[in-house]
Amino acid sequence: MEEFFATNSQQQILNRIFSLDLGLLCILNIDGWFEKVNSAWEKNFGYTAEELTQTNIIDYAHPDDRDATTFVFSELLRSNHRLSFSNRFRSKDGSYRYIDWEFNRHDNYAYVAGSDITHTKVSAAGLKAARKHLDKDLLQNELEELCPKRQKILVVDDSPLNTKIMENALIEDYEVLISHSGKEALSICNSNDPPDLILLDIIMPEIDGYEICKRLNRGTKTKDIPVIFLTSLTESRDIEFGLTLGAIDYITKPFSIPIIKAKIKNHLALKYYQDTLKINTDVDQLTQIANRRRFDDTMTLEIKKAKRTGTILSVLLLDIDHFKFYNDTYGHLEGDTCLKKVATALSTSLKRPKDLAARWGGEEFACLLPNTNIRGAQNVAEALREAIQNLSIPHKSSPVNDVITVSVGVVSSNPMDENSFDNLLRQADEALYQAKETGRNRIAVWHQDIEAMGPNL
């Protein structure tokens, strides 16, 4: 598990998150075997971390739920999407509790958050005993340190009175956005600055809360925003339906402000935990720009979008000229520094939010340019080539120039031919080969003549 995080600070963040009272957290390998659990498992089910480690989560499922639990892991093997489901989990004393699970796959691990949805009443004595084990000030300080940025909460309710109550209750700790309609709420969530969490009323005119939740879960940008239903609907079927749609919690009116604030803190901490994991798997640890996996995932989405809208998608492949000579001359530590500087130049030179620069591997980089024709892609490629040369990183052993330079392959899809998308990477590589063959420190645009010239590098 340690190798998943590149730095000690990242591992420390994970360990601290697991030490907080945030519900059931665990890390499983892709076959369902426990690798790491927090203390909530012992509190809820009676099993110690040592007892759970190297056992399989499927073995604890109720016999009637075992096939469904096995199916979840087969789905995780086929995709990297977030999966949510509920099952009955066996306690050490043999009883079962209903648990709502959220699984996120990252490489060969599943990161899991669970909450007990067994609807039981807690006695006053039980509440009092539980409070003795909760140092509220310490927990609040820990959460604030884990989530240093002032997080943003969107309150969606058609009642101005209700939104004002929530705004007054939360404004001291969070940035609060208010929306009185479903259409406005969806617009805010799809903006370039979406909320970290949504408090959502169900009964609203035009678009109700259930429909808003459905649309959020369908959106690539919005599917990971936590939704808490805040509603007067109290029937168990309403609660079950809301959770089935993907809401992480369901609070009924009249509500307790302290309970809402406590739930918000916990859910935001969980979101920070999941975002941290996502960032660490999507970012190249050396250069801190997108990695190959992130590029591949984004390209898949952009291809679908370009096919649907009939727009052009362009791809650039870049290679640092004679980088082996650079490493041989200056050493691998200086080589790493050079890669970081080149990556920064690429990411800062791309101006549009949708453009993506990624480390392709070794000294190669790739850029994704949605809705960009071949002329625009050429202009971007030339700007990137100049930006890297203007870094003036000395390269005395280069036969091309006395500073670091790059060669760039450029290709654009044909919106009239959907099959053209399948060949973009191969064609970009062929264009890059041509740029190298004709002298390096230049760009080459793919065309049919290049394809006929010979094999790739």
QUIURQUI-V198815 format. One record per run of one state. SS is the DSSP state (hx for helix, st for strand, lp for the rest). FROM is the first residue (numbers start at 1). TO is the last residue. Records with the same first field share a line. If there is no record, write none. Layout:
# QUIURQUI-V198815
SS->FROM-TO  FROM-TO
This chain:
# QUIURQUI-V198815
lp->1-1  5-7  20-23  30-32  38-39  46-48  53-55  62-62  79-82  91-95  107-108  117-123  133-135  147-151  157-159  171-174  180-181  190-196  201-208  219-225  232-235  245-248  253-256  284-289  291-291  310-312  321-322  331-331  350-355  362-363  371-373  390-393  395-402  404-405  413-417  438-442  446-447  452-457
hx->2-4  8-19  40-45  49-52  57-60  63-78  124-132  136-146  160-170  182-189  209-218  236-244  257-282  292-309  323-330  332-349  374-389  418-437  448-451
st->24-29  33-37  56-56  61-61  83-90  96-106  109-116  152-156  175-179  197-200  226-231  249-252  283-283  290-290  313-320  356-361  364-370  394-394  403-403  406-412  443-445
